[in-house]
Amino acid sequence: MWAARSARAARATDDAPGRRTRGTDDMADETDAPGPDTAAPDTPAPDTASRPLAPPDRRVLLVAGAVFVLLMALSTRYGFHIDELYFLDSARHLQASYVDQPVLAPLLARVSLELFGVSEAGLRLWPALAAAGTVVVGGLTARELGGARRTQLLAAVATAAMPVLLGGAHLANTTAYEVLAWAAIALVVVRIGRTGDTRWWLAAGALAGIGAEFNHLAGIFGIVLVAAVLLGPARRTAADRWLLAGAALAVLLVLPDLWWQAHHDWAMFEMTRALNEKNGGPGQIPTWIVGQLATAGFATAVLWFGGLRFLWRSGRPLWQCLVAAYAVLFVVFAVTTGAQIYYLGGLYVCLLAAGAVGLDGWLRARRDRLRSLTIATAVSTAVLAVIVLPVLPPGAVAWTYGVSTNAGETLGWPQLVGTVRQVWDGLPQERRAHTVIYTADYGEAGALNELGRGTGLPHAVSAHNTDWWWGPGDPAATTVLAVAPGPEHAPGYEAQLRRYFRHVTAAAGLTNPYGMHNVEWGGHVYVCTDPRHPWAEMWPRLRHYG
């Protein structure tokens, strides 16, 4: 079946402008072929499939390697992020899915625990590799779009400079994997649009399914992209049995996630609703719009704007589907979850590559244009790196918290564990036997369970997200040592505790030595006694998502 192209795929190739034969599909010149656009940026994009592809630029690998080295060099700065602590806790509770993400990121965290123990560098190895892979995909996308070696290099550098790539890949949550998945799916779509070989839909389906097992957003991208194909001109050349097979493969890969969600009250929908209430709404639309510049890079905006135009004016319906998907998702995310500005991050890899190809001639027409773009990108990346990467001393990053919370949420966890340990040690020995450590959020539970492991502290429980499903600990507990964030993030928490316990005492406050007013700053450790109901009966009422 793989030996011959399907009749429909062959017709798609025959109908495409500038049809090329299979023999020239992957030809490479020995010289650096000229870029596809040597005119002004508003000139219609010429056909790129009628000429052989330029050779891959090996300098792209150097850029990818530089990104990997940078991320690993900074991997042990500061400490674990709040989400990473949750992922480590999830790694010790491996299951088919979780309330707020599928299984693959916790699975990689489990591999890290087995190989390296509780280690920032070991945990962050995987997102660093994903970031390097994303840079390579950026260069390959430019090549697939018909770009010369110089445009492949420009696409790789622009991808490497993306704040969402650097900041997201420094932390071992799901962002780095999501960005790579989206970029790889777009690369495959570009290839199908160039060659007409729809068998590549199987690869796109596999990438969508695997990506969705890291983060549900990859599945959303896949659904919107398929809808754009089926509802537009691309349906005539790209919608065939291979598209159906790719979609089926994607669904097959996410069945474990769907099975878990079906057996846990479809928790992801309640979780999504809670996030949208927090991050969405009309007031967040300006944040979303400006945030796209911060996500992909202020200086390289000319590239991804140019990339949108290049793809749309290409005359290739499948390439135009990428623009349509971007437009739809831009509006949907702006309205529903505008504060989460990084949700479109993976699609900018393709847009930057398209812009590098489409504006190649315009940039080369005057030497100062490329030089100005290079200088602006370097300056912008250096400024934003201070915010999204741990390059400053810990005591000097408090000012960045209002722009990006990532650095701030990696500070203060050892101090929190130490404070809880002091309160625990202060309890009478006979009381500890029936005491549960209960935290308001998953990060606090993860910090106590991972950083406090082996210190004599019992396993901490939480009612936040998936932690709630792991149970209340001792169902007959008569004392609860409750850990809560600061009043800005958990307003009225002491009053809430008094609804369940007759005696609530603030035993200690939470701070950190860096003056970082993060989530935990100003929080408290409470000793709660004389419960109004048995602890096991309280547990169902404590569940919260967000």
C-alpha positions in Angstrom: 0.0 0.0 0.0 2.9 2.3 0.7 4.5 1.5 -2.6 2.1 3.6 -4.7 0.4 6.9 -4.1 -3.4 6.7 -3.9 -5.2 7.9 -7.0 -6.7 10.8 -5.1 -3.3 11.9 -3.8 -1.9 11.6 -7.3 -4.6 13.8 -8.6 -3.9 16.3 -5.8 -0.3 16.5 -7.0 -1.3 16.7 -10.6 -3.7 19.5 -9.9 -1.2 21.5 -7.8 0.4 24.4 -9.5 4.0 23.8 -10.5 3.7 20.0 -10.2 6.9 18.2 -9.5 7.8 14.6 -9.9 8.7 12.2 -7.1 12.3 12.2 -8.5 12.8 15.9 -7.8 10.8 15.9 -4.5 13.8 15.9 -2.3 16.6 17.0 -4.6 19.2 19.3 -3.1 21.5 21.8 -4.9 25.1 22.0 -4.0 24.7 25.8 -3.9 22.6 27.9 -1.7 19.5 28.4 -3.9 18.0 31.8 -4.1 15.0 32.5 -1.8 11.5 32.3 -3.3 10.8 35.9 -2.8 13.2 38.4 -4.2 10.7 41.3 -4.6 8.9 43.6 -2.2 7.0 41.9 0.7 3.6 42.6 -0.8 4.5 40.7 -4.0 2.4 37.5 -4.3 4.3 34.5 -3.2 5.6 32.5 -6.2 5.4 28.8 -6.6 8.0 26.9 -4.6 7.2 23.3 -5.6 8.6 23.8 -9.1 12.2 24.0 -7.9 14.2 21.5 -5.9 14.6 22.0 -2.2 17.7 23.6 -1.0 20.1 21.4 1.1 19.4 21.4 4.9 21.6 24.0 6.6 23.7 22.3 9.3 24.0 25.5 11.1 20.5 24.9 12.3 21.8 22.1 14.4 24.3 24.5 16.0 21.5 26.8 16.9 19.5 23.9 18.4 22.6 22.8 20.3 23.2 26.3 21.7 19.6 26.4 23.0 20.0 23.0 24.7 23.3 24.0 26.3 21.9 27.3 27.6 18.8 25.6 29.1 20.8 22.9 30.8 23.4 25.4 32.1 20.5 27.3 33.8 18.5 24.2 34.8 19.8 24.2 38.4 19.3 27.9 39.1 16.7 28.8 41.8 14.6 25.7 42.4 11.6 23.6 41.3 8.6 25.4 39.9 5.2 25.0 41.5 4.0 23.0 38.5 7.1 20.8 38.5 6.5 19.8 42.1 3.0 18.8 41.2 4.3 16.8 38.2 6.8 15.0 40.5 4.0 14.1 42.8 1.9 13.0 39.8 4.8 10.8 38.7 4.6 8.8 41.9 0.8 8.3 41.1 1.1 7.2 37.5 -2.3 6.8 35.9 -3.9 7.0 32.5 -4.6 10.8 32.8 -5.1 13.6 35.3 -7.5 16.4 35.9 -5.3 19.1 34.2 -3.0 17.2 31.8 -2.6 13.8 30.2 -0.1 11.2 31.2 3.1 11.8 29.1 4.6 14.7 31.1 4.2 12.9 34.4 5.6 9.8 32.8 8.7 11.6 31.8 8.9 13.0 35.3 8.8 9.4 36.6 11.7 8.5 34.2 13.6 11.4 35.7 13.0 10.2 39.2 14.2 6.7 38.4 17.3 8.0 36.6 18.3 11.1 38.5 16.3 11.2 41.7 14.7 14.5 42.7 16.9 16.7 40.5 16.1 19.9 38.7 18.6 19.1 35.9 17.3 15.6 35.4 13.7 16.8 35.3 14.4 19.6 32.9 16.5 17.5 30.5 13.3 16.6 28.5 12.0 20.1 27.8 15.5 21.2 26.9 15.6 18.4 24.3 12.1 19.4 23.1 13.3 23.0 22.6 16.2 21.9 20.6 14.0 19.7 18.5 11.6 22.7 17.9 14.5 24.8 16.6 15.3 22.0 14.1 11.6 21.8 13.1 11.7 25.6 12.4 14.6 25.2 10.0 13.0 22.2 8.3 9.7 24.1 7.9 11.5 27.0 6.1 13.2 24.4 3.8 9.9 22.7 3.1 8.4 26.1 2.2 11.1 26.5 -0.4 13.6 28.4 1.6 17.3 28.6 0.9 19.9 27.6 3.6 20.1 31.2 4.8 16.3 31.3 5.4 16.5 28.0 7.2 19.1 29.6 9.5 17.0 32.7 10.0 14.0 30.6 10.9 16.0 28.6 13.4 17.4 31.7 15.0 14.0 33.3 15.2 12.5 30.1 16.7 15.4 29.9 19.3 14.7 33.5 20.3 11.0 33.0 21.0 10.4 33.8 24.7 7.8 31.0 24.9 10.4 28.5 23.8 13.1 29.7 26.2 10.8 30.3 29.2 8.6 27.3 28.5 11.5 24.9 28.1 13.2 25.9 31.2 10.4 24.3 33.2 9.2 20.7 33.0 5.5 21.3 32.6 3.8 20.7 29.3 4.6 23.9 27.4 7.8 22.8 25.7 6.2 19.5 24.4 3.1 21.4 23.3 5.2 23.9 21.3 7.1 21.0 19.6 3.9 19.1 18.8 2.2 22.1 17.2 5.3 23.0 15.2 5.8 19.4 14.0 2.1 19.1 12.9 2.4 22.3 10.9 5.6 21.1 9.3 3.8 17.9 8.1 0.8 20.0 6.8 3.3 22.2 4.9 4.8 19.1 3.3 1.4 17.7 2.3 0.5 21.1 0.8 3.8 21.1 -1.2 3.9 17.6 -2.4 0.2 16.5 -2.5 1.2 13.3 -0.8 -1.7 12.8 1.7 -0.1 9.7 3.2 1.6 12.1 5.5 -1.7 12.6 7.3 -0.8 9.5 9.3 2.3 11.3 10.6 0.1 14.4 11.4 -2.4 12.2 13.2 0.4 10.5 15.2 1.9 13.9 16.2 -1.6 15.2 17.2 -2.3 12.2 19.3 1.1 12.1 21.0 0.9 15.9 21.5 -2.5 15.6 23.0 -1.2 13.1 25.5 1.2 15.9 26.7 -1.4 18.7 26.5 -5.0 18.8 25.3 -4.3 21.9 23.3 -2.5 19.8 20.6 -5.8 18.0 20.1 -7.7 21.3 19.8 -5.2 22.4 17.1 -5.8 19.2 15.3 -9.6 19.5 15.4 -9.5 23.1 14.1 -7.1 22.2 11.4 -9.2 19.3 10.1 -12.3 21.5 10.2 -10.4 24.1 8.1 -9.5 21.4 5.6 -13.0 19.9 5.3 -14.8 23.3 5.1 -12.5 25.0 2.6 -11.0 24.5 -0.8 -8.4 22.1 0.5 -11.1 19.5 0.8 -10.8 18.8 -2.9 -7.1 17.8 -2.8 -6.3 16.9 0.9 -9.5 15.2 2.3 -9.2 11.6 1.6 -8.9 8.2 3.3 -5.5 9.2 4.6 -6.9 12.2 6.4 -9.5 9.8 7.9 -6.8 7.3 8.9 -4.7 10.1 10.5 -7.7 11.3 12.5 -8.5 7.8 13.6 -4.9 7.3 14.7 -5.0 10.5 16.8 -8.2 9.3 18.5 -6.7 5.9 19.2 -3.7 7.5 20.9 -5.8 9.6 23.2 -8.2 6.8 24.2 -6.4 6.3 27.6 -7.0 9.9 28.4 -10.6 9.8 27.4 -11.1 6.5 29.4 -9.7 8.1 32.5 -11.8 11.3 32.1 -15.0 9.3 31.5 -14.3 7.5 34.8 -13.6 10.7 36.7 -16.6 12.8 35.9 -14.9 14.4 32.9 -12.9 16.5 35.3 -11.0 18.3 32.4 -14.2 20.1 31.5 -14.7 21.5 35.0 -11.0 22.3 35.1 -11.3 24.2 31.8 -14.3 26.1 33.0 -12.5 27.1 36.2 -9.5 28.3 34.2 -11.6 30.2 31.7 -13.4 32.0 34.5 -10.0 33.0 36.0 -8.2 33.9 32.8 -10.8 34.7 30.2 -13.4 37.4 29.5 -13.4 40.7 27.6 -11.0 42.3 30.0 -8.2 39.9 29.1 -8.4 40.4 25.3 -5.9 43.3 25.3 -3.6 41.1 27.4 -3.9 38.4 24.8 -3.2 40.6 21.9 -0.1 42.2 23.4 0.9 38.9 24.8 1.3 37.4 21.3 4.2 39.8 20.7 5.8 38.7 24.0 5.2 35.0 23.1 6.8 35.0 19.7 9.1 37.9 20.1 8.6 41.7 19.7 11.5 42.1 17.2 10.5 39.1 15.0 6.9 40.2 14.7 7.7 41.4 11.1 8.5 37.7 10.3 5.4 36.1 11.6 3.2 38.8 10.2 5.0 38.3 6.9 4.5 34.5 7.4 0.8 34.9 7.6 0.7 36.8 4.4 3.1 34.4 2.6 1.0 31.4 3.5 -2.3 33.1 2.6 -1.0 34.4 -0.7 0.7 31.1 -1.6 -2.3 29.9 -3.6 -2.0 26.5 -1.8 -5.3 25.7 0.0 -3.6 23.5 2.7 -1.1 26.2 3.6 -4.0 28.7 3.8 -5.6 26.3 6.3 -2.8 27.1 8.7 -3.7 30.7 8.5 -7.4 29.9 9.0 -6.5 27.7 12.0 -4.4 30.5 13.5 -7.2 33.1 13.0 -9.9 30.9 14.6 -7.7 29.9 17.6 -6.5 33.5 18.0 -10.2 34.6 18.5 -11.2 31.6 20.6 -8.3 31.9 23.0 -8.5 35.6 23.2 -12.1 35.3 24.4 -11.9 32.2 26.6 -8.5 32.3 28.2 -6.8 35.5 27.2 -4.3 35.6 30.2 -2.8 32.4 29.0 -0.9 34.2 26.3 1.3 31.2 25.3 -1.5 28.9 24.0 -0.6 29.7 20.3 3.1 29.4 20.9 3.7 26.3 18.8 2.1 27.8 15.6 4.5 30.7 15.6 7.3 28.4 14.6 5.7 27.8 11.3 4.8 31.5 10.9 8.4 32.6 11.6 9.7 30.1 9.0 7.1 31.2 6.5 8.1 34.9 7.1 11.8 34.0 6.8 11.1 32.5 3.3 8.5 35.1 2.2 10.6 38.1 3.2 14.0 36.7 2.2 14.3 38.8 -1.0 13.1 42.0 0.8 15.6 41.5 3.6 18.4 40.9 1.2 17.5 43.9 -1.0 19.0 46.2 1.6 21.7 45.0 3.9 20.6 47.2 6.7 17.2 45.5 7.0 18.6 42.2 8.0 21.2 43.8 10.2 18.5 45.9 12.0 16.3 42.7 12.4 19.3 40.8 13.9 20.2 43.6 16.3 16.6 44.1 17.4 16.1 40.4 17.9 19.3 40.1 20.0 18.3 43.0 22.2 14.7 41.9 22.6 15.8 38.3 23.4 18.3 39.5 26.0 15.7 41.7 27.7 13.0 39.0 27.8 15.5 36.3 28.8 16.1 38.2 32.1 12.4 37.8 32.7 11.7 34.2 31.6 15.1 32.6 32.5 16.9 32.5 35.9 19.9 34.6 34.9 19.7 37.2 37.7 20.5 36.5 41.4 17.4 35.2 43.2 17.2 38.3 45.3 17.0 40.5 42.2 14.0 39.0 40.4 11.1 40.3 42.4 10.3 43.0 39.8 9.8 40.4 37.1 6.9 38.7 38.9 4.3 41.1 37.5 5.4 40.2 33.9 6.0 36.5 34.3 5.4 34.5 37.5 7.7 31.6 36.5 10.9 32.7 38.3 9.0 33.8 41.4 7.2 30.4 41.7 10.6 28.6 41.9 11.7 30.4 45.1 10.9 29.7 48.7 9.9 26.0 48.6 12.7 24.7 50.9 11.8 27.4 53.4 8.1 26.3 53.3 9.1 22.7 54.0 11.3 23.9 56.9 8.4 25.9 58.4 6.0 23.0 58.1 8.6 20.7 59.7 8.9 23.1 62.7 5.2 23.1 63.3 5.0 19.4 62.9 7.8 18.8 65.4 6.0 21.1 67.8 2.9 18.9 67.9 2.7 16.4 70.8 3.8 13.0 69.8 0.4 11.4 70.6 -1.4 14.0 68.4 0.9 13.3 65.3 -0.5 9.8 65.0 -3.9 11.2 64.0 -2.7 14.3 62.1 -2.9 15.0 58.4 -0.9 17.6 56.6 -3.4 19.2 54.2 -2.4 21.9 51.6 -4.5 24.4 49.7 -2.7 23.9 46.4 -0.9 21.1 44.6 2.5 22.9 44.7 2.6 22.9 48.5 1.8 19.2 48.6 4.4 18.5 46.0 7.0 20.5 47.8 6.4 18.6 51.1 6.3 15.2 49.5 9.4 15.7 47.3 11.6 18.2 49.1 10.5 16.9 52.5 11.0 13.3 51.7 13.1 11.6 54.3 12.8 14.4 56.8 10.2 12.7 59.0 7.2 14.5 57.6 4.2 12.4 56.6 2.7 12.4 53.1 0.8 15.6 52.5 -2.6 15.6 50.8 -4.5 18.3 48.9 -7.9 18.8 47.5 -6.6 20.7 44.5 -7.0 19.2 41.0 -5.9 15.6 40.7 -4.6 15.5 44.3 -8.2 15.3 45.5 -8.7 12.0 43.7 -5.7 10.5 45.7 -7.7 10.7 48.9 -7.6 12.4 52.3 -4.9 10.4 53.9 -6.0 9.2 57.3 -9.8 9.2 57.1 -10.1 9.3 60.9 -7.7 12.2 61.4 -8.7 14.5 64.3 -6.0 17.1 63.7 -5.3 18.8 60.4 -2.1 20.8 59.8 -3.3 23.1 57.0 -0.9 25.0 54.7 -2.3 27.9 52.8 -1.0 30.6 50.4 -1.1 34.3 51.0 -4.4 36.2 51.3 -4.2 37.5 47.8 -4.4 34.0 46.4 -6.5 32.3 49.2 -8.6 35.1 50.6 -10.5 34.2 53.8 -8.9 30.8 54.1 -8.9 30.8 57.9 -12.6 31.6 57.9 -13.1 28.6 55.6 -11.2 26.3 57.9 -13.4 27.4 60.8 -16.4 26.1 58.9 -14.9 22.6 59.4 -13.0 22.9 62.7 -13.9 24.5 66.0 -10.4 25.5 66.8 -8.0 27.0 64.2 -4.7 28.4 65.2 -2.2 30.2 62.9 1.0 28.4 64.0 3.5 30.0 61.5 3.8 32.4 58.6 5.3 31.7 55.2 8.0 33.9 53.7 11.2 33.5 51.7 14.6 35.1 52.1 14.4 36.8 48.7 11.5 39.1 49.4 9.6 37.5 46.5 5.9 38.1 47.0 4.8 35.0 45.2 1.8 32.7 45.8 3.0 31.5 49.2 4.2 34.9 50.6 2.1 35.9 53.5 0.5 32.4 53.8 0.2 30.5 57.1 0.4 27.0 58.6 -2.7 26.4 60.7 -3.3 23.7 63.3 -6.9 22.7 63.1 -8.5 20.6 65.9 -11.9 19.5 67.1 -13.5 18.8 63.7 -17.2 19.5 63.2 -17.5 16.3 61.1 -15.3 13.3 60.5 -12.4 14.2 58.1 -13.5 11.6 55.6 -16.9 13.2 55.4 -15.4 16.7 54.8 -13.2 15.5 51.9 -15.8 15.5 49.1 -16.7 19.2 50.0 -13.1 20.3 49.8 -12.4 19.5 46.1 -11.5 22.5 43.9 -10.1 22.9 40.4 -8.1 25.7 39.0 
